[in-house]
Amino acid sequence: MSCFCKELPGQKRKKAQKQAVIPRLATANVIKRVDRSLELAGKSTGLQYYCNWERLVEAGVWEGVQTGKFDTDKLAAMSQLSAPAVLVHVTDQEQTQVSAGMYMVDPHGLKLTAVHMFDFFHRVWNCLGTATARSGLTPAFYAATMIFDLGYGPWETCAWWALMLAEASDMAAHMKADDPLLLSFWPRILVDKRLHLSNRDEDVGRAARERHLQDLAARGPMDIKNVKCKPSIWMSFHGAFDAWDSNINTRGMILASLSVHKRWITSHKQLFGDSQDGSGRSSSFGAAAKHETASKAAAVKEAKQKLAQLVKSAGHAVVAVAKLIASEPEAIDAIRMLAHGSRGVYTRESQRCTP
């Protein structure tokens, strides 16, 4: 930041540089990028163009700028002069950008005439993350991430995706409409299809199960691959949810069949826990008790630990996801609650940029 001292005479410049508050490297790099961007935008002096504190001191309003308490007479006199250049910049709520913004306007920093504001959508997303933690839904969020992104593994090779496609084709060719595995998942598949309240046989009976198997042959429920859920990408959860919502339990059924054929488990009944329909069991990934003081970091840590324990006990990630879908319907309900409850935020964000 020595450019703000270069106009001073030699000894004063050295003294000013020694007394200057030096920002951390990461913060300084952000400031340098802003400075260079302004130069490219036509401000030849970069951030120095907005260094007007000497004019504010001469006008007697510098103290008011720092405290918000102005002398009305001096402020009126200042208003008759040409307005000083003011830098208005909006940043994400990321620490280096926040620190850079604060350092720019700090009286012991660059002392720029600037207004620093936060990006509205980033603020809303951060608030949504905090609300998710306090409501106990963070485990459901990370469970959804594992369910949606399983096809990319292991290690981004998409090898499991190929296994899932092959298993779906094999099921379509050989599975019967009265197969115990299909019957085990069928009530929940109807919920996914929004047909669980129908009494028509063509919607819920044998003919409907046969059509569902034909959809597997057409790769309908398995033909979505390019939507990835990543906590680091704003609102990607909602895009992945929209892609998989109607086929979550179909994916669980395919994973269960794959686990049996690969001999990772001996029977699909192992996935359902104590009861075939998973009833009467408390969910580890459903809507937990509210944590009014829980931080986002603590909630994320707890959710990741739960997933790690699930994979360890299952012995394989594919089995873990199949068990999660089969044995914890409360978790699927919590995922849907979270997705639909935050839908308004997603709608506004999708108008701003592609998720």
One Martini backbone bead per residue (centre of mass of N, CA, C, O) as a GRO file, in nm:
protein
  355
    1MET     BB    1   0.052   0.066   0.011
    2SER     BB    2   0.276   0.283  -0.088
    3CYS     BB    3   0.116   0.473  -0.290
    4PHE     BB    4   0.010   0.668  -0.042
    5CYS     BB    5   0.329   0.778   0.007
    6LYS     BB    6   0.480   0.886  -0.263
    7GLU     BB    7   0.416   1.209  -0.232
    8LEU     BB    8   0.613   1.222  -0.019
    9PRO     BB    9   0.873   1.298   0.127
   10GLY     BB   10   1.127   1.104   0.210
   11GLN     BB   11   1.110   1.098   0.531
   12LYS     BB   12   0.798   1.090   0.550
   13ARG     BB   13   0.763   0.832   0.388
   14LYS     BB   14   0.919   0.639   0.573
   15LYS     BB   15   0.751   0.696   0.828
   16ALA     BB   16   0.474   0.616   0.710
   17GLN     BB   17   0.552   0.323   0.637
   18LYS     BB   18   0.619   0.234   0.930
   19GLN     BB   19   0.322   0.323   1.053
   20ALA     BB   20   0.176   0.138   0.891
   21VAL     BB   21  -0.084  -0.073   0.846
   22ILE     BB   22  -0.047  -0.411   0.783
   23PRO     BB   23  -0.184  -0.634   0.598
   24ARG     BB   24  -0.268  -0.918   0.518
   25LEU     BB   25  -0.200  -1.091   0.243
   26ALA     BB   26  -0.487  -1.165   0.152
   27THR     BB   27  -0.600  -0.878   0.180
   28ALA     BB   28  -0.395  -0.738  -0.008
   29ASN     BB   29  -0.474  -0.894  -0.266
   30VAL     BB   30  -0.759  -0.783  -0.288
   31ILE     BB   31  -0.680  -0.484  -0.307
   32LYS     BB   32  -0.502  -0.511  -0.561
   33ARG     BB   33  -0.730  -0.609  -0.748
   34VAL     BB   34  -0.906  -0.359  -0.722
   35ASP     BB   35  -0.695  -0.157  -0.816
   36ARG     BB   36  -0.655  -0.284  -1.099
   37SER     BB   37  -0.950  -0.269  -1.193
   38LEU     BB   38  -0.970   0.040  -1.189
   39GLU     BB   39  -0.753   0.089  -1.399
   40LEU     BB   40  -0.903  -0.072  -1.627
   41ALA     BB   41  -1.169   0.128  -1.589
   42GLY     BB   42  -0.997   0.436  -1.586
   43LYS     BB   43  -0.843   0.456  -1.308
   44SER     BB   44  -0.521   0.545  -1.293
   45THR     BB   45  -0.501   0.551  -0.954
   46GLY     BB   46  -0.719   0.389  -0.843
   47LEU     BB   47  -0.771   0.401  -0.508
   48GLN     BB   48  -0.654   0.694  -0.482
   49TYR     BB   49  -0.910   0.841  -0.593
   50TYR     BB   50  -1.055   0.775  -0.288
   51CYS     BB   51  -0.843   0.963  -0.130
   52ASN     BB   52  -1.021   1.222   0.069
   53TRP     BB   53  -0.941   1.298   0.370
   54GLU     BB   54  -0.814   1.584   0.340
   55ARG     BB   55  -1.076   1.725   0.250
   56LEU     BB   56  -1.238   1.644   0.504
   57VAL     BB   57  -1.058   1.792   0.705
   58GLU     BB   58  -1.081   2.079   0.584
   59ALA     BB   59  -1.408   2.069   0.616
   60GLY     BB   60  -1.477   1.917   0.907
   61VAL     BB   61  -1.590   1.589   0.843
   62TRP     BB   62  -1.412   1.349   0.938
   63GLU     BB   63  -1.542   1.280   1.210
   64GLY     BB   64  -1.824   1.221   1.093
   65VAL     BB   65  -1.740   0.982   0.914
   66GLN     BB   66  -1.654   0.803   1.166
   67THR     BB   67  -1.928   0.861   1.366
   68GLY     BB   68  -2.199   1.017   1.234
   69LYS     BB   69  -2.126   1.312   1.357
   70PHE     BB   70  -2.235   1.626   1.248
   71ASP     BB   71  -2.171   1.939   1.144
   72THR     BB   72  -2.405   2.126   0.992
   73ASP     BB   73  -2.239   2.365   0.882
   74LYS     BB   74  -2.008   2.202   0.751
   75LEU     BB   75  -2.191   2.024   0.578
   76ALA     BB   76  -2.315   2.256   0.415
   77ALA     BB   77  -2.046   2.356   0.300
   78MET     BB   78  -1.968   2.086   0.161
   79SER     BB   79  -2.223   2.078  -0.034
   80GLN     BB   80  -2.103   2.320  -0.220
   81LEU     BB   81  -1.912   2.126  -0.313
   82SER     BB   82  -1.754   1.897  -0.459
   83ALA     BB   83  -1.791   1.576  -0.474
   84PRO     BB   84  -1.652   1.314  -0.358
   85ALA     BB   85  -1.518   1.030  -0.424
   86VAL     BB   86  -1.704   0.714  -0.427
   87LEU     BB   87  -1.674   0.385  -0.313
   88VAL     BB   88  -1.874   0.111  -0.431
   89HIS     BB   89  -1.874  -0.212  -0.268
   90VAL     BB   90  -1.939  -0.562  -0.334
   91THR     BB   91  -1.934  -0.853  -0.123
   92ASP     BB   92  -1.864  -1.126   0.008
   93GLN     BB   93  -1.877  -1.340   0.305
   94GLU     BB   94  -1.555  -1.327   0.303
   95GLN     BB   95  -1.292  -1.264   0.490
   96THR     BB   96  -1.098  -1.114   0.294
   97GLN     BB   97  -1.321  -0.918   0.184
   98VAL     BB   98  -1.405  -0.797   0.451
   99SER     BB   99  -1.124  -0.697   0.539
  100ALA     BB  100  -1.074  -0.519   0.294
  101GLY     BB  101  -1.314  -0.328   0.334
  102MET     BB  102  -1.230  -0.231   0.619
  103TYR     BB  103  -0.942  -0.127   0.544
  104MET     BB  104  -1.025   0.096   0.343
  105VAL     BB  105  -1.198   0.267   0.583
  106ASP     BB  106  -0.990   0.279   0.784
  107PRO     BB  107  -0.819   0.513   0.972
  108HIS     BB  108  -0.559   0.294   0.982
  109GLY     BB  109  -0.563   0.265   0.682
  110LEU     BB  110  -0.669   0.399   0.378
  111LYS     BB  111  -0.904   0.610   0.401
  112LEU     BB  112  -1.153   0.576   0.230
  113THR     BB  113  -1.414   0.678   0.020
  114ALA     BB  114  -1.648   0.437   0.129
  115VAL     BB  115  -1.881   0.162   0.047
  116HIS     BB  116  -1.963  -0.135   0.225
  117MET     BB  117  -2.115  -0.429   0.090
  118PHE     BB  118  -2.326  -0.704   0.082
  119ASP     BB  119  -2.427  -0.975  -0.061
  120PHE     BB  120  -2.744  -1.074  -0.049
  121PHE     BB  121  -2.734  -1.384  -0.129
  122HIS     BB  122  -2.509  -1.461   0.065
  123ARG     BB  123  -2.657  -1.380   0.318
  124VAL     BB  124  -2.898  -1.572   0.282
  125TRP     BB  125  -2.732  -1.835   0.269
  126ASN     BB  126  -2.609  -1.809   0.551
  127CYS     BB  127  -2.880  -1.800   0.701
  128LEU     BB  128  -2.976  -2.076   0.599
  129GLY     BB  129  -2.748  -2.238   0.733
  130THR     BB  130  -2.817  -2.156   1.023
  131ALA     BB  131  -3.110  -2.256   1.022
  132THR     BB  132  -3.041  -2.550   0.963
  133ALA     BB  133  -2.879  -2.598   1.222
  134ARG     BB  134  -3.105  -2.511   1.434
  135SER     BB  135  -3.322  -2.730   1.311
  136GLY     BB  136  -3.159  -3.011   1.243
  137LEU     BB  137  -3.093  -3.036   0.898
  138THR     BB  138  -2.795  -3.098   0.823
  139PRO     BB  139  -2.795  -3.409   0.793
  140ALA     BB  140  -2.996  -3.406   0.554
  141PHE     BB  141  -2.819  -3.247   0.359
  142TYR     BB  142  -2.577  -3.458   0.355
  143ALA     BB  143  -2.746  -3.697   0.271
  144ALA     BB  144  -2.831  -3.579  -0.002
  145THR     BB  145  -2.548  -3.548  -0.118
  146MET     BB  146  -2.490  -3.856  -0.121
  147ILE     BB  147  -2.728  -3.946  -0.295
  148PHE     BB  148  -2.682  -3.759  -0.550
  149ASP     BB  149  -2.340  -3.819  -0.574
  150LEU     BB  150  -2.272  -4.125  -0.608
  151GLY     BB  151  -2.219  -4.146  -0.928
  152TYR     BB  152  -1.920  -4.004  -0.903
  153GLY     BB  153  -1.806  -4.251  -0.792
  154PRO     BB  154  -1.502  -4.304  -0.717
  155TRP     BB  155  -1.313  -4.036  -0.745
  156GLU     BB  156  -1.472  -3.922  -1.008
  157THR     BB  157  -1.523  -4.191  -1.207
  158CYS     BB  158  -1.824  -4.318  -1.228
  159ALA     BB  159  -1.841  -4.630  -1.160
  160TRP     BB  160  -2.116  -4.646  -1.011
  161TRP     BB  161  -2.287  -4.554  -1.245
  162ALA     BB  162  -2.237  -4.798  -1.426
  163LEU     BB  163  -2.354  -5.004  -1.223
  164MET     BB  164  -2.639  -4.882  -1.209
  165LEU     BB  165  -2.713  -4.916  -1.508
  166ALA     BB  166  -2.673  -5.221  -1.524
  167GLU     BB  167  -2.876  -5.292  -1.300
  168ALA     BB  168  -3.127  -5.164  -1.430
  169SER     BB  169  -3.127  -5.343  -1.683
  170ASP     BB  170  -3.148  -5.614  -1.532
  171MET     BB  171  -3.413  -5.557  -1.385
  172ALA     BB  172  -3.589  -5.506  -1.640
  173ALA     BB  173  -3.538  -5.804  -1.758
  174HIS     BB  174  -3.598  -5.990  -1.467
  175MET     BB  175  -3.803  -5.845  -1.311
  176LYS     BB  176  -4.088  -5.864  -1.126
  177ALA     BB  177  -4.381  -5.725  -1.005
  178ASP     BB  178  -4.350  -5.940  -0.735
  179ASP     BB  179  -4.101  -5.852  -0.617
  180PRO     BB  180  -3.983  -5.802  -0.302
  181LEU     BB  181  -3.815  -5.550  -0.357
  182LEU     BB  182  -4.033  -5.380  -0.498
  183LEU     BB  183  -4.245  -5.404  -0.267
  184SER     BB  184  -4.074  -5.258  -0.049
  185PHE     BB  185  -4.056  -4.975  -0.227
  186TRP     BB  186  -4.339  -4.898  -0.347
  187PRO     BB  187  -4.472  -4.696  -0.143
  188ARG     BB  188  -4.238  -4.481  -0.189
  189ILE     BB  189  -4.260  -4.450  -0.494
  190LEU     BB  190  -4.544  -4.329  -0.482
  191VAL     BB  191  -4.457  -4.077  -0.334
  192ASP     BB  192  -4.263  -3.973  -0.551
  193LYS     BB  193  -4.520  -3.979  -0.770
  194ARG     BB  194  -4.788  -3.883  -0.628
  195LEU     BB  195  -4.974  -4.184  -0.571
  196HIS     BB  196  -5.052  -4.265  -0.263
  197LEU     BB  197  -5.378  -4.164  -0.290
  198SER     BB  198  -5.443  -4.373  -0.486
  199ASN     BB  199  -5.700  -4.632  -0.606
  200ARG     BB  200  -5.583  -4.703  -0.873
  201ASP     BB  201  -5.452  -4.971  -1.033
  202GLU     BB  202  -5.294  -4.814  -1.266
  203ASP     BB  203  -5.118  -4.659  -1.033
  204VAL     BB  204  -5.059  -4.911  -0.791
  205GLY     BB  205  -5.036  -5.171  -0.938
  206ARG     BB  206  -4.908  -5.401  -1.142
  207ALA     BB  207  -4.904  -5.220  -1.396
  208ALA     BB  208  -4.730  -5.000  -1.262
  209ARG     BB  209  -4.482  -5.177  -1.207
  210GLU     BB  210  -4.426  -5.251  -1.503
  211ARG     BB  211  -4.378  -4.960  -1.597
  212HIS     BB  212  -4.141  -4.905  -1.411
  213LEU     BB  213  -3.954  -5.120  -1.538
  214GLN     BB  214  -3.956  -4.989  -1.820
  215ASP     BB  215  -3.815  -4.729  -1.727
  216LEU     BB  216  -3.550  -4.867  -1.666
  217ALA     BB  217  -3.494  -4.953  -1.959
  218ALA     BB  218  -3.503  -4.631  -2.045
  219ARG     BB  219  -3.343  -4.469  -1.815
  220GLY     BB  220  -3.511  -4.257  -1.670
  221PRO     BB  221  -3.416  -4.264  -1.351
  222MET     BB  222  -3.086  -4.270  -1.473
  223ASP     BB  223  -3.037  -3.998  -1.680
  224ILE     BB  224  -2.899  -3.837  -1.441
  225LYS     BB  225  -2.567  -3.657  -1.405
  226ASN     BB  226  -2.517  -3.317  -1.427
  227VAL     BB  227  -2.610  -3.297  -1.116
  228LYS     BB  228  -2.448  -3.129  -0.851
  229CYS     BB  229  -2.389  -3.155  -0.501
  230LYS     BB  230  -2.253  -2.859  -0.336
  231PRO     BB  231  -2.186  -2.673  -0.062
  232SER     BB  232  -2.001  -2.454  -0.233
  233ILE     BB  233  -2.267  -2.434  -0.408
  234TRP     BB  234  -2.509  -2.244  -0.459
  235MET     BB  235  -2.812  -2.422  -0.475
  236SER     BB  236  -2.739  -2.717  -0.577
  237PHE     BB  237  -2.938  -2.878  -0.408
  238HIS     BB  238  -3.193  -2.799  -0.572
  239GLY     BB  239  -3.114  -2.916  -0.845
  240ALA     BB  240  -3.079  -3.209  -0.746
  241PHE     BB  241  -3.358  -3.243  -0.627
  242ASP     BB  242  -3.522  -3.201  -0.888
  243ALA     BB  243  -3.387  -3.451  -1.033
  244TRP     BB  244  -3.449  -3.680  -0.777
  245ASP     BB  245  -3.724  -3.676  -0.624
  246SER     BB  246  -3.889  -3.898  -0.811
  247ASN     BB  247  -3.615  -4.125  -0.757
  248ILE     BB  248  -3.502  -4.207  -0.477
  249ASN     BB  249  -3.625  -4.503  -0.431
  250THR     BB  250  -3.524  -4.617  -0.695
  251ARG     BB  251  -3.231  -4.588  -0.624
  252GLY     BB  252  -3.243  -4.767  -0.371
  253MET     BB  253  -3.329  -5.027  -0.519
  254ILE     BB  254  -3.080  -5.049  -0.704
  255LEU     BB  255  -2.871  -5.053  -0.473
  256ALA     BB  256  -2.977  -5.306  -0.337
  257SER     BB  257  -2.937  -5.500  -0.576
  258LEU     BB  258  -2.634  -5.447  -0.608
  259SER     BB  259  -2.548  -5.541  -0.321
  260VAL     BB  260  -2.638  -5.834  -0.359
  261HIS     BB  261  -2.479  -5.907  -0.625
  262LYS     BB  262  -2.195  -5.817  -0.477
  263ARG     BB  263  -2.205  -5.924  -0.172
  264TRP     BB  264  -2.240  -5.699   0.056
  265ILE     BB  265  -2.512  -5.850   0.088
  266THR     BB  266  -2.766  -6.102   0.143
  267SER     BB  267  -3.011  -5.889   0.192
  268HIS     BB  268  -3.246  -5.637   0.168
  269LYS     BB  269  -3.345  -5.655   0.472
  270GLN     BB  270  -3.089  -5.523   0.602
  271LEU     BB  271  -3.174  -5.218   0.524
  272PHE     BB  272  -3.449  -5.201   0.722
  273GLY     BB  273  -3.390  -5.331   0.977
  274ASP     BB  274  -3.637  -5.418   1.202
  275SER     BB  275  -3.824  -5.320   0.964
  276GLN     BB  276  -3.951  -5.321   0.649
  277ASP     BB  277  -4.056  -4.996   0.674
  278GLY     BB  278  -3.898  -4.840   0.919
  279SER     BB  279  -4.064  -4.838   1.157
  280GLY     BB  280  -3.994  -4.729   1.485
  281ARG     BB  281  -3.753  -4.539   1.404
  282SER     BB  282  -3.493  -4.347   1.459
  283SER     BB  283  -3.349  -4.071   1.310
  284SER     BB  284  -3.027  -3.949   1.210
  285PHE     BB  285  -3.130  -3.753   0.938
  286GLY     BB  286  -3.347  -3.606   1.038
  287ALA     BB  287  -3.536  -3.406   1.229
  288ALA     BB  288  -3.403  -3.265   1.476
  289ALA     BB  289  -3.342  -3.107   1.734
  290LYS     BB  290  -3.321  -2.806   1.838
  291HIS     BB  291  -3.041  -2.555   1.797
  292GLU     BB  292  -3.011  -2.241   1.902
  293THR     BB  293  -2.666  -2.245   1.935
  294ALA     BB  294  -2.585  -2.364   1.678
  295SER     BB  295  -2.340  -2.399   1.465
  296LYS     BB  296  -2.249  -2.455   1.151
  297ALA     BB  297  -1.984  -2.610   1.204
  298ALA     BB  298  -2.098  -2.815   1.412
  299ALA     BB  299  -2.316  -2.937   1.226
  300VAL     BB  300  -2.127  -3.036   1.002
  301LYS     BB  301  -1.953  -3.221   1.175
  302GLU     BB  302  -2.183  -3.407   1.269
  303ALA     BB  303  -2.280  -3.499   0.988
  304LYS     BB  304  -2.010  -3.627   0.893
  305GLN     BB  305  -1.992  -3.834   1.121
  306LYS     BB  306  -2.251  -3.989   1.049
  307LEU     BB  307  -2.161  -4.075   0.766
  308ALA     BB  308  -1.905  -4.226   0.850
  309GLN     BB  309  -2.053  -4.435   1.029
  310LEU     BB  310  -2.234  -4.551   0.808
  311VAL     BB  311  -2.010  -4.654   0.617
  312LYS     BB  312  -1.864  -4.831   0.823
  313SER     BB  313  -2.111  -5.019   0.894
  314ALA     BB  314  -2.169  -5.104   0.587
  315GLY     BB  315  -1.875  -5.116   0.408
  316HIS     BB  316  -2.027  -4.927   0.186
  317ALA     BB  317  -2.148  -4.666   0.008
  318VAL     BB  318  -2.381  -4.805  -0.137
  319VAL     BB  319  -2.505  -4.934   0.117
  320ALA     BB  320  -2.543  -4.672   0.275
  321VAL     BB  321  -2.750  -4.542   0.082
  322ALA     BB  322  -2.955  -4.771   0.080
  323LYS     BB  323  -3.004  -4.758   0.389
  324LEU     BB  324  -3.093  -4.466   0.408
  325ILE     BB  325  -3.346  -4.498   0.228
  326ALA     BB  326  -3.479  -4.755   0.366
  327SER     BB  327  -3.451  -4.678   0.700
  328GLU     BB  328  -3.501  -4.337   0.647
  329PRO     BB  329  -3.776  -4.167   0.577
  330GLU     BB  330  -3.728  -3.912   0.749
  331ALA     BB  331  -3.494  -3.805   0.576
  332ILE     BB  332  -3.655  -3.757   0.317
  333ASP     BB  333  -3.854  -3.562   0.446
  334ALA     BB  334  -3.635  -3.355   0.531
  335ILE     BB  335  -3.533  -3.290   0.249
  336ARG     BB  336  -3.805  -3.180   0.146
  337MET     BB  337  -3.839  -2.963   0.358
  338LEU     BB  338  -3.581  -2.806   0.288
  339ALA     BB  339  -3.635  -2.750  -0.013
  340HIS     BB  340  -3.921  -2.611   0.015
  341GLY     BB  341  -3.848  -2.401   0.243
  342SER     BB  342  -3.605  -2.270   0.038
  343ARG     BB  343  -3.729  -2.188  -0.245
  344GLY     BB  344  -3.726  -1.875  -0.248
  345VAL     BB  345  -3.418  -1.845  -0.252
  346TYR     BB  346  -3.366  -2.001  -0.514
  347THR     BB  347  -3.530  -1.821  -0.704
  348ARG     BB  348  -3.360  -1.566  -0.666
  349GLU     BB  349  -3.084  -1.690  -0.743
  350SER     BB  350  -3.165  -1.786  -1.038
  351GLN     BB  351  -3.186  -1.480  -1.135
  352ARG     BB  352  -2.873  -1.419  -1.101
  353CYS     BB  353  -2.765  -1.725  -1.131
  354THR     BB  354  -2.623  -2.011  -1.198
  355PRO     BB  355  -2.607  -2.299  -0.994
   0.00000   0.00000   0.00000
